[in-house]
Amino acid sequence: MKPLIETIVKAFVDHPEAVAVECREGEAALLCELSVHDDDIGKVIGKHGRTIQAIRTVVAAAAAGASKRVIVQVKDKG
C-alpha cells in the first residue's frame, strides 16, 4: 500500500520529495501514516476532507482482497 499512497500524493503536492508514508501492521488493520511538507497539508486534506477521503477510498479498493483493512492518516507535525 505504501507505494500506492506515495504515488497518488506525490502527483499533486508542490514538494513531492517531502512525502513519506510509514505503515505499521496491527491485528485487524494496516495503519499508514502520511506526512507531507507543511505547505501541502491543505492540498492533501482538501476542502471538507474530500481529497484525503478520495485517497482512502482508492486505497480501500486496492486492499479489498486483503484480510486486513487499511487506515490512512495524515500525520500532524505539530
Phi and psi in degrees as GROMACS dihedral restraints (atoms count N, CA, C in turn):
[ dihedral_restraints ]
;  ai    aj    ak    al  type     phi  dphi    fc
    3     4     5     6     1   -55.8    20    10
    4     5     6     7     1   -49.6    20    10
    6     7     8     9     1   -62.8    20    10
    7     8     9    10     1   -35.9    20    10
    9    10    11    12     1   -63.1    20    10
   10    11    12    13     1   -47.8    20    10
   12    13    14    15     1   -63.3    20    10
   13    14    15    16     1   -44.3    20    10
   15    16    17    18     1   -61.5    20    10
   16    17    18    19     1   -42.9    20    10
   18    19    20    21     1   -63.0    20    10
   19    20    21    22     1   -44.6    20    10
   21    22    23    24     1   -63.2    20    10
   22    23    24    25     1   -48.8    20    10
   24    25    26    27     1   -71.2    20    10
   25    26    27    28     1   -40.3    20    10
   27    28    29    30     1   -62.8    20    10
   28    29    30    31     1   -22.6    20    10
   30    31    32    33     1   -68.3    20    10
   31    32    33    34     1   -25.9    20    10
   33    34    35    36     1  -127.6    20    10
   34    35    36    37     1     8.9    20    10
   36    37    38    39     1   -96.3    20    10
   37    38    39    40     1   161.2    20    10
   39    40    41    42     1   -82.2    20    10
   40    41    42    43     1   -23.0    20    10
   42    43    44    45     1  -123.5    20    10
   43    44    45    46     1    74.5    20    10
   45    46    47    48     1   -64.4    20    10
   46    47    48    49     1   -23.6    20    10
   48    49    50    51     1   -69.8    20    10
   49    50    51    52     1   -17.9    20    10
   51    52    53    54     1   -91.8    20    10
   52    53    54    55     1    -1.9    20    10
   54    55    56    57     1   -75.7    20    10
   55    56    57    58     1   127.9    20    10
   57    58    59    60     1  -140.7    20    10
   58    59    60    61     1   140.6    20    10
   60    61    62    63     1  -126.7    20    10
   61    62    63    64     1   126.8    20    10
   63    64    65    66     1  -115.4    20    10
   64    65    66    67     1   124.5    20    10
   66    67    68    69     1  -113.3    20    10
   67    68    69    70     1   132.7    20    10
   69    70    71    72     1  -124.4    20    10
   70    71    72    73     1   136.3    20    10
   72    73    74    75     1   -98.0    20    10
   73    74    75    76     1   126.5    20    10
   75    76    77    78     1  -107.3    20    10
   76    77    78    79     1  -171.0    20    10
   78    79    80    81     1   -69.3    20    10
   79    80    81    82     1   -41.9    20    10
   81    82    83    84     1  -110.2    20    10
   82    83    84    85     1   -11.9    20    10
   84    85    86    87     1  -150.6    20    10
   85    86    87    88     1   161.1    20    10
   87    88    89    90     1  -107.0    20    10
   88    89    90    91     1   117.4    20    10
   90    91    92    93     1   -97.5    20    10
   91    92    93    94     1   120.1    20    10
   93    94    95    96     1  -114.0    20    10
   94    95    96    97     1   118.2    20    10
   96    97    98    99     1  -101.2    20    10
   97    98    99   100     1   125.5    20    10
   99   100   101   102     1  -103.2    20    10
  100   101   102   103     1   127.9    20    10
  102   103   104   105     1  -123.5    20    10
  103   104   105   106     1   137.6    20    10
  105   106   107   108     1  -133.9    20    10
  106   107   108   109     1   172.2    20    10
  108   109   110   111     1   -62.1    20    10
  109   110   111   112     1   148.1    20    10
  111   112   113   114     1   -54.3    20    10
  112   113   114   115     1   -36.0    20    10
  114   115   116   117     1   -70.2    20    10
  115   116   117   118     1   -19.1    20    10
  117   118   119   120     1  -100.0    20    10
  118   119   120   121     1    -3.6    20    10
  120   121   122   123     1   -59.5    20    10
  121   122   123   124     1   -42.5    20    10
  123   124   125   126     1   -62.3    20    10
  124   125   126   127     1   -37.4    20    10
  126   127   128   129     1   -67.5    20    10
  127   128   129   130     1   -38.9    20    10
  129   130   131   132     1   -70.7    20    10
  130   131   132   133     1   -40.3    20    10
  132   133   134   135     1   -76.0    20    10
  133   134   135   136     1   -44.6    20    10
  135   136   137   138     1    78.4    20    10
  136   137   138   139     1   173.8    20    10
  138   139   140   141     1   -66.1    20    10
  139   140   141   142     1   124.9    20    10
  141   142   143   144     1    57.0    20    10
  142   143   144   145     1    25.4    20    10
  144   145   146   147     1    76.5    20    10
  145   146   147   148     1    15.6    20    10
  147   148   149   150     1   -67.8    20    10
  148   149   150   151     1   -37.6    20    10
  150   151   152   153     1   -68.9    20    10
  151   152   153   154     1   -47.8    20    10
  153   154   155   156     1   -65.5    20    10
  154   155   156   157     1   -32.9    20    10
  156   157   158   159     1   -67.7    20    10
  157   158   159   160     1   -36.7    20    10
  159   160   161   162     1   -66.0    20    10
  160   161   162   163     1   -40.1    20    10
  162   163   164   165     1   -62.2    20    10
  163   164   165   166     1   -43.5    20    10
  165   166   167   168     1   -62.3    20    10
  166   167   168   169     1   -38.3    20    10
  168   169   170   171     1   -65.3    20    10
  169   170   171   172     1   -44.1    20    10
  171   172   173   174     1   -64.0    20    10
  172   173   174   175     1   -42.9    20    10
  174   175   176   177     1   -65.5    20    10
  175   176   177   178     1   -41.1    20    10
  177   178   179   180     1   -62.9    20    10
  178   179   180   181     1   -38.7    20    10
  180   181   182   183     1   -66.8    20    10
  181   182   183   184     1   -38.1    20    10
  183   184   185   186     1   -68.5    20    10
  184   185   186   187     1   -28.9    20    10
  186   187   188   189     1   -96.4    20    10
  187   188   189   190     1    12.7    20    10
  189   190   191   192     1   -59.7    20    10
  190   191   192   193     1   -32.8    20    10
  192   193   194   195     1   -83.7    20    10
  193   194   195   196     1   -11.2    20    10
  195   196   197   198     1   -79.4    20    10
  196   197   198   199     1   159.5    20    10
  198   199   200   201     1   -81.9    20    10
  199   200   201   202     1   -15.6    20    10
  201   202   203   204     1  -113.2    20    10
  202   203   204   205     1   148.9    20    10
  204   205   206   207     1   -86.8    20    10
  205   206   207   208     1   158.8    20    10
  207   208   209   210     1  -112.5    20    10
  208   209   210   211     1   129.8    20    10
  210   211   212   213     1  -112.2    20    10
  211   212   213   214     1   125.3    20    10
  213   214   215   216     1  -109.6    20    10
  214   215   216   217     1   124.6    20    10
  216   217   218   219     1  -127.1    20    10
  217   218   219   220     1   147.3    20    10
  219   220   221   222     1   -91.5    20    10
  220   221   222   223     1   122.9    20    10
  222   223   224   225     1   -74.2    20    10
  223   224   225   226     1   131.6    20    10
  225   226   227   228     1   -85.1    20    10
  226   227   228   229     1   124.8    20    10
  228   229   230   231     1   -82.8    20    10
  229   230   231   232     1   -13.7    20    10
